[in-house]
Amino acid sequence: MDVDSPAGGNTEIDESLYSRQLYVLGHEAMKRMGASNVLIVGLKGLGVEIAKNIALAGVKSLTLCDPESAEIADLSSQFFLHVEDVGKPRAQVTAPRVAELNAYTPVSVLDSTDLSKNLEQFDKFQIVVLTNTPLKHQIIIGDYLHSKGIYLVVADTFGLFGQIFCDFGKKFTVIDPTGETPVSGIVAGIDEEGIVACLDETRHGLEDGDFVTFTELKGMEALNSAEPRKVSIKGPYTFSIGDISGLGQYLKGGIFTQVKMPKFIDFKPLSVALKEPEHLISDYAKFDRPGQLHVGFQALHAYAEKHGRLPRPQSKDDATVIVGSTKVFVETLGLKDIELDEKLIEELSFQAKGDLNPMAAFFGGLAAQEVLKAVSGKFHPINQWLYFDSLESLPSNSPRSEELCAPRNSRYDGQIAVFGVEYQEKLANTKEFLVGAGAIGCEMLKNWAMIGLGVGPKGKISVTDNDNIEKSNLNRQFLFRPKDVGALKSVAAAAAVAAMNPDLKGHIVTLSDKVGNDTEHIFNEDFWNDLDGVTNALDNVDARTYVDRRCVFFRKPLLESGTLGTKGNTQVVLPFMTESYSSSQDPPEVSFPMCTLRSFPNNINHTIAWARELFDASFVKPAETVNLYLTQPKYIETTLKAAGNEKGTLETIRDFLVDEKPLTLEDCIKWARLKFEKEYDNAIQQLLHNFPKDSVSSSGTDFWSGPKRAPDPLKFDINNEFHRMFVIAGANLHAFNYNINAKELDIPLIQRVLENMIIPDFSPSSSVKIQADDKEPDPNANAPQFDDEAELSDILKSIPPASQLAGVKLQPVEFEKDDDSNYHIDFITAASNLRAENYKIEQADRHKTKFIAGKIIPAIATTTALVTGLIIMELYKVLDGQDDIEKYKNGFINLALPFFGFSEPIASPKTTYKGKTGEVSLDKLWDRFEVDNITLQELIDHFDERGLSISMLSSGVSLLYASFFPATKNKTRLPMKLSELVLEVSKKSIPDHQKNVIFEIVVEDVDGEDVEVPYVMMKMP
């Protein structure tokens, strides 16, 4: 990707570094960013968070300005400052450390003691970010920037309060307000009134006011080349495109595609917006707060200007002044609709000196994203004010007073100012487990270092990650530098945060093990019981689910979060209070019917999925099958017959060991060329033989209509990019299977080989059956098993015995999407686009193909920063031991829109049953019955005393007791200890590291009613 360099030329930026971000922003937005000069004023915690995120994103240049000297309290949130930097200018010591984040974004320092007196120096920037700047200077600078068309973002935090303001000038153009992939669909009909119906009642996914274009319409060809039409929604399957008179009569076919239309926004300058505020609501449960905080923040600035300082923590005298000043602002500005909550403004005064890392992370992610929106035009900006607070994070079990919140000359003074010194000690003596040290994990560890988590004599942080650092990680996992590539993530991340906060040294335990069933001897009962809580930083559902189950079992609070591009979510899991992560499930991944992939693709997603299957079927599965034949005794006699596809597997072994076995690189080229012929010519000829283009279905309609696109065979052309790429990539991968050196493979060699090849003629066969529709049964699914023993015998005779092939071993390809030199994505891109060419489907570039085939999760540093900030604000509540579920918040955000949604967690489900002493209530998720290693009879008696009669008892897949068992069997088992019973039935002993065994029970209460109760846990001695 080319972007302007600081010198005005072009710099080739390595897309492997920006791969995840490119899937969020796109090439055009990245180019715009790469041509932008950004200035950030103020380098306390918030300013440096913004700088970090912008540097990682990749702008043309980043300039930092802060002439103030660093103070000890800055270390509460400014992670690039060290203790020895106290007393030095913030900008001078911060700039070189920000520069390390991205070699493509040079970082410089602007020396200026009063920016408001030399406004011309702003002219070289496209956008200016002001933090920790007096309001009177904000107004002067803001008016100047507005007049010059330079964008402005203002952001500030005071304790658990924060604000952001955006001014992107007049007629600011938003190129893509949502960032979502444009929807498209197949047209089933267009009536004379312009009502478009979708195929087979497929939801169109459009909204009123969207615009669409059309292609491939028959009968209304004029619409195919027309300007985008504005739609009005008539229902989930129909929409109107307005007047279509004179455009002909719809006959068949057609595809509609949503077109993103630009949106224009007029922003007011700061001086006007202060008096005429427009607020974006960040939390609808606090609908009345933005207006109050708007004047409260102005009162803080006025106080600081008059007194030369902010109000003192917990000072009643200072708070009284702030409350009075706020009332004056309300009257002066004529904001009659504001009903002032004096307690809220008082708390704002109490916290004004506070500098909290999670608030800096939240607003740092938010403000940086607004900067990227301004310079790229991608996504909808904040218009114009946003206020946010997390007052629920204040401790209810730790005291706060003027004395307890006073500065201690400590690196945590910014946090002590809000929470008090006693709560700081509670944080220090916490034992927390972080699962994952990737993008979210890096941010989380940085946040923990800043707040002093686990640094006390009883505190400890454990972090595990079994991955090593790759180059593509550097763009979003900010603790890592190029020198760390190849190192373990957990080790490198721990070293980085220990350098940020030396108090952590000796308090971080790093592991490189995946948390799962196979490592329960490492993450054993002692490990889990020693924890105060767990935080997930994982990227897959299975791992999240396993950790969630462990947290439920050991009754540990879990903080869960995730990101997907500009979207992020947070969840709090609390013992005996909330449901768990596993209590709800995400919808399953979209899958395509096999019939569609095999024969009737109609969009590029189908061809990419098909190409991914072809990759496995060509370079992975055959090599694995051959290796099993070579290494497993009696493989054919046992495994094959059990699999039920004896002929197909034998043919694979024969082909890859005999018929298609290459001896030279030239043989690999021939194989790839014949593969092209088989897939893109012969297979299509066979399909058209079964279903000619003039075929009619049983209902009398054209067979090739609706979602079915009639294909055409391809004729190989070495001058075609994807024809050529298919052979190059296919030959390389086939050579890899056989350990043949492919370094000499080039175009001249391919041309020489192909010129001397004879391509066999192909004749379609009438015996081949092809499934015609997804709704019809596959004609090959229930075909009788091949039973021609003579042909099986002939195939077997052609395969050399494994005993004669000592030392022979094929090398299966292990799919790796991030290595641009291994031909994996090249092959899939070529294979997919050739199939798209068959079916006249719009092709996809390598970048899009890699994204879909590799199932890449788009990621951007801004969302990660914001989400981890929210998680830490929930961690404050968890460690305080708050027991009011209404104070906790699960969150969902989408920075593209922007949208913020918060809700209290769902309470854990309860169950009741009628026992001997009356009705009993149990928590279905968190409760359990705990017993020692007693006998089965003692267990039955134990439940009888509670009014519960056990009718069945099982452990895992073993049924240990059932009321319907023969009396003799039950009688034999009743005296047995539970551990003995498990061994007797399962024939497996309990592992030494396992200190408990889980039993599931089916019971009836005293009324004989079946009731659902929690499980039984037997504690091993």
Sequence and secondary structure as in RCSB ss.txt:
>XXXX:A:sequence
MDVDSPAGGNTEIDESLYSRQLYVLGHEAMKRMGASNVLIVGLKGLGVEIAKNIALAGVKSLTLCDPESAEIADL
SSQFFLHVEDVGKPRAQVTAPRVAELNAYTPVSVLDSTDLSKNLEQFDKFQIVVLTNTPLKHQIIIGDYLHSKGI
YLVVADTFGLFGQIFCDFGKKFTVIDPTGETPVSGIVAGIDEEGIVACLDETRHGLEDGDFVTFTELKGMEALNS
AEPRKVSIKGPYTFSIGDISGLGQYLKGGIFTQVKMPKFIDFKPLSVALKEPEHLISDYAKFDRPGQLHVGFQAL
HAYAEKHGRLPRPQSKDDATVIVGSTKVFVETLGLKDIELDEKLIEELSFQAKGDLNPMAAFFGGLAAQEVLKAV
SGKFHPINQWLYFDSLESLPSNSPRSEELCAPRNSRYDGQIAVFGVEYQEKLANTKEFLVGAGAIGCEMLKNWAM
IGLGVGPKGKISVTDNDNIEKSNLNRQFLFRPKDVGALKSVAAAAAVAAMNPDLKGHIVTLSDKVGNDTEHIFNE
DFWNDLDGVTNALDNVDARTYVDRRCVFFRKPLLESGTLGTKGNTQVVLPFMTESYSSSQDPPEVSFPMCTLRSF
PNNINHTIAWARELFDASFVKPAETVNLYLTQPKYIETTLKAAGNEKGTLETIRDFLVDEKPLTLEDCIKWARLK
FEKEYDNAIQQLLHNFPKDSVSSSGTDFWSGPKRAPDPLKFDINNEFHRMFVIAGANLHAFNYNINAKELDIPLI
QRVLENMIIPDFSPSSSVKIQADDKEPDPNANAPQFDDEAELSDILKSIPPASQLAGVKLQPVEFEKDDDSNYHI
DFITAASNLRAENYKIEQADRHKTKFIAGKIIPAIATTTALVTGLIIMELYKVLDGQDDIEKYKNGFINLALPFF
GFSEPIASPKTTYKGKTGEVSLDKLWDRFEVDNITLQELIDHFDERGLSISMLSSGVSLLYASFFPATKNKTRLP
MKLSELVLEVSKKSIPDHQKNVIFEIVVEDVDGEDVEVPYVMMKMP
>XXXX:A:secstr
 EEE TTSSEEE  HHHHHHHHHHHHHHHHHHHTT EEEEE  SHHHHHHHHHHHHH  SEEEEE  SB  GGGG
GT TT  GGGTTSBHHHHHHHHHHTT TTS EEE   S GGG GGGGTT SEEEEES  HHHHHHHHHHHHHHT 
EEEEEEEETTEEEEEEE  TTEEESBSS     EEEEEEE TT EEEEGGG      TT EEEEES BS HHHHT
S  EE EEEETTEEE    TTS    B  EEEEE   EEE    HHHHTTS  EEES GGGTTHHHHHHHHHHHH
HHHHHHHSS   TT HHHHHHHHHHHHHHHHHTT TT    HHHHHHHHHHTT   HHHHHHHHHHHHHHHHHHH
H BS    SEEEEE GGGS SSS   TTTTS  SSTTHHHHHHH HHHHHHHHT EEEEE  SHHHHHHHHHHHH
HTTT STT EEEEE   B  GGGGGT TT  GGGTTSBHHHHHHHHHHHH GGGTTSEEEE    SGGGTTTS H
HHHHT SEEEE  SSHHHHHHHHHHHHHHT  EEEEEEETTEEEEEEE TTTB  GGGS         HHHHHH 
  SHHHHHHHHHHHHHHHHTHHHHHHHHHHHSTTHIIIIIHHHT HHHHHHHHHIIIIIT  SSHHHHHHHHHHH
HHIIIIIHHHHHHHHS TT B TTSSBSS TT          TTSHHHHHHHHHHHHHHHHHTT   TT  HHHH
HHHHHT         TT      TTS  TTTT      HHHHHHHHHHS  GGG TT         TT TTSSHH
HHHHHHHHHHHHHTT     HHHHHHHHTT     HHHHHHHHHHHHHHHHHHHHT   GGG  EEEEETTTTEE
EEE   B  EEEEEETTEEEEEETTT  EEE S BHHHHHHHHHTTT EEEEEEETTEEEEETTS HHHHHHHTT
SBHHHHHHHHH     TT  EEEEEEEEE TTS EE    EEEE  
